[in-house]
Amino acid sequence: MTTRLILDTDIGSDIDDAIALAYLLAQPACELLGITTVSGDAEKRAMLASALCKAAGKEVPIFPGREDPFLVRQLQPSCPQADILERWPHEIHFPKYQAVRFLQDAIRSHPGEIVLLTIGPLTNIAALFAVDPQIPSLLKGMVSMCGRFKPEVEGREALEWNAMLDPHATAMVYRNAPVSHRAVGLDVTTRVTMPTAGVIERFRTACLPPLLDLAEAWLHEHETITFHDPLAAITVFDNTICRFERGRVKVNIIDEHIGGRTIWQADRLGPHEVAVSVDGQRFFESFFPVISKA
């Protein structure tokens, strides 16, 4: 049985978005209905997604989405990984200003069937929920790599990048979350890491060539890969890797120094499920056999 899924991503900044997409393309239980991109240079991000889809032999609709956050300045204006595009076939023309409409139409066409996986700032999703407030109730579920729920210290160190990039969008989405909303936060994803060189060795055996290209470029500046977004993606298909607890998430949008800080309180009647632990060994045992088929 397959899961119908739409991916919302800021692919092109950190390598983990590309790894997550490669995993979804290789996952036999995933029916990827579409991809929307978000944050600065959304069209280049769409091109990167296209390069991976073409390498996998998959035709997936791709829609560049909103580039700028609602009220704060843009901290991610460009797509640094776009340098590899000259080496790989990819689409260059995409429907403009249609990402939110695509999301709305797809979810309304398949009520109760689609899982929305968000692995970037939540600007597109907040716009979607604002345009059509019924959408959260029409989702099968939503999984987000967004937030940090058990910070070690107070203050700026408690922030997570996706939540911070557009704190108002983060607040809007968490306030209007679907009945089934799972959040995989930075406090859990940072426990799933591997030396970049080791990942490359695993990718060389059987993996999408553009992804291997990205990983080799990543190695020049980063010794480690943290599997933030792949961990969120894998929880859609494997319920044994993370342990979730139900509670309530509030988002700070008042203080400019900690805008986007996510505050979680356990509550068995709360609307959110937050990952509180991860089995790292189980993650890699589940992840690599799938992505090796990409």
N, C-alpha and C positions, 0 to 999 in steps of 0.2 A: 504493500500500500504506500503510495507516494503522498508527500506533503506539498501542497501548493504554497509557494513562497515568493515574496517580492523583497528585493534587497535595496536598501537605501544606504549609500556609501560615499565617503570622501576619499575613495581610492586615489593614490598618487602622492600621498604625503608619507605616512608610515607604511612599511611593507605588509603589515598584517592584514590590511584590507584586501590586497591582491591574493594573499594566501587563503583568506576566507572565501573569496569568490572562486578560486580554483577548487577548493574543497566542495563548494556547492555544485559546481559544474561536474564534478566527478562522483558526487553522492547519488547513488541509484534511487534513493528514496526521495530525492528533491525534484519537484517540478518547478523550475525557475520561470515564473511568468513574466518577469521584467526586472529591470535595474533602473533606479533613479540615482543621480549623482548630486552632491551638495557641496557647498563651500566654494572658495575662490577658484576661478578657471574651471567651472563645472563641465564645460565642453571638452577640455583636455582630459578630464577625469573620465568622461564618457568614452573617449577614444581609447584610454587604457583598458577600460572594461571590455570594449569591443575587441581589442587585441587578444585578450585572454579567451573571450568567447569564440573567436575565429580559430584560435589555436586548438580549442577543444572541439571544434566542429559543431558548435551549437549556435542556433539562431535565436537570440534573446532580444526582445525590444529594450532599447536603452534611451533614457530621457534625461538630458541635463536639467538640473533643477535650480533652486535658488542659490545665489552665490554669496550674498551678504546677509549677515545676521540682522535681526529686526531693529535693535536699538543701540548696539555697541559697535565699536570699530572692528573691522575685519583683521584678525590675527593670522589668517591662513589664506593670503591672496593668490598664491600661485600653486602649481602642481609640479613639484620638483622631479618626480619620477617620469615625467613625460619625455625625458631625454631618450628613452628607449624606443619611442614610437617610430622613429625613422628606420628602425631595423625590423619592424613587424607589421604585417598587413592589418589594417583596421579601417572601420568606417570613419568618414570625416564629416558627414552631414547627419544631423539629428533633428527631430522635431523641436522647435523652440517654444519655450513657455508652456509646455504641455505636461510637465512632470506631475504636478498636483492633479490635473485632470485625468491623467493616466491612472494614478493611484485610486482616485475616486471611482472611475469607471470600472476598473478591474475588481475592486473590493465589492462594489454594488452588483457586479455581474456574478460574483461567487460568494454570496453572503454566508458567513459562518465557516468558510473553507480556507481562507488565506491566513498564513502567518506572515507578519510584517517584521523583517529583521533589519534593525537600524544599527549601523556601525560608524556613524558620523555624527556631526552636530544635528540637532533635531529640527532644523529650520523648515525643511520640506514637510515634515510630519505635523508640526504646529500649524503651518499654513493649511494643510489638508483638514485638520480637525476644526480649524476656524471656518473654512469654507463649507464643510459638511459635518456638523456636530454629531450626526448619527453614525459616522464611520467607525468610531471605537466599538460600538455595539455590534457591528457587522463583521468584525474580524474574528477569526478563530483564535488568534492570539498575537501578541507582540513580544519580541525579545530585543532588548537594547543593551549594547555595550556603551553605557553612559552613566557616569557617576562614580562616587567613591563613598562607601557606606560605613566603614569602620576605620576612620582616619586615626593614625597614631598620635597626631598632634592637631591642635586647632589652627585655624588660619589658612593661609594660602596653600600650605602643603597638603591641605585636605581636598584640593580641587582635582578634577579629572578633565582632560583636554576637551572631549566632546561636549560635556556639560558646560564648560567654561566658555567655549567659542560662541555660543548663543544662549546665554542664561535665561532669557525671557522665553525662548522656544522650549528650553528644557522644562521650565516651570509650567508652561501651557500643556505640554504633553503629559507630564506626570500628574497634573491636576485633572486631566481628562482621560486617564488611562483606560484601556479596555478591561473587561472583566478578568482576562488572563494576560497580565503584563509581567514579564520576567526581566529583571535587570541583573546584568553581570558586570560588577564594578571593578575598578582598578585595584582594590584591595585583594581581590581574588585572582584577576588575570595576571598580576605580576608574579604569581607563584608558578606560572607555566612558562618557562624560558628554556632556551637551548642555545649553545654557541652557534653563531651564524655559519661557521665552517662546517659544523656537523649537519646543520640543516641542508646546506648545499650538497653535501655528499649524499644525503637521502634523496634530494630532488634530482640528482644526476641520473639515478637509476631509471626513473620513469616519471617525468613531470612535464608540464607545459613549458616549452622553451622560453616564452617571454617571462614566466615566473622565475625560472632559473637565471635569466638575464638580470632581473630586478634584484634577486638575492645576491648575485655576485657584485652588483653595484653597491648594495647595502653593506657588504663586507668591508668595503674601503673605509667606511666611517663608523661602523657599529660591530662590536664583537659578539653581540647577543641579539637574538630575536625573541621578543615577548609576544606570545600568541593571544593578544587581547581579543581581537575580533574572531579568529578561528574558534576560540573557546565559546564565545556567544553562539556562533553558528552551530557548533556541534551539539549544544544542549537542545537544539530543536529536534534532533534525531536520536540522541542517547541521553536518557534520563538518569543515568548512573554516575555521571562525571561530576556534577555539582550538586550540593545539597542546598535547597532553597528554604527560606523562612518567609512567612507572610508578614506584612507590616505596612507602614505608611511612609511615603517619601515626600518631604517638603524641600523646596529649592529656594536658596537665598538669591534674591535679585535686587536687594536694596543697597547693600554695601559694595561699592565698585571694586574693592580689593578682594572680595570673596564671592563675587557674582558667579552663580552656577554651582555653589557648594550644595551638595545633596545631603540631607539630614534624614536618617532612617530610624524609625521606632518600631519595634516588634509589636504586632497586633494581629491576632489570629483572624480578625474580621477585616483587616486592611486590604486595600485594592492592589497592592504590589507584592510580588515575590522577589526577594533579593537573594542572590547567591552568597552563602556564608562560608562555604568551604569547597575545595576542589581536589579531586584525585588526579594529580599530575601524571602519574604512571598510566592510569587508565585512559587519560586524554590521548597520550601519544600512541598507546596501543590501538586506540580507535581511529585516530586521525591519519597516521601514515599509510595504513593499508588502503584507505579510501583515496587519498590524494595521489597515491602512486598510479592510480588508474586514469588520472587526468590526461 
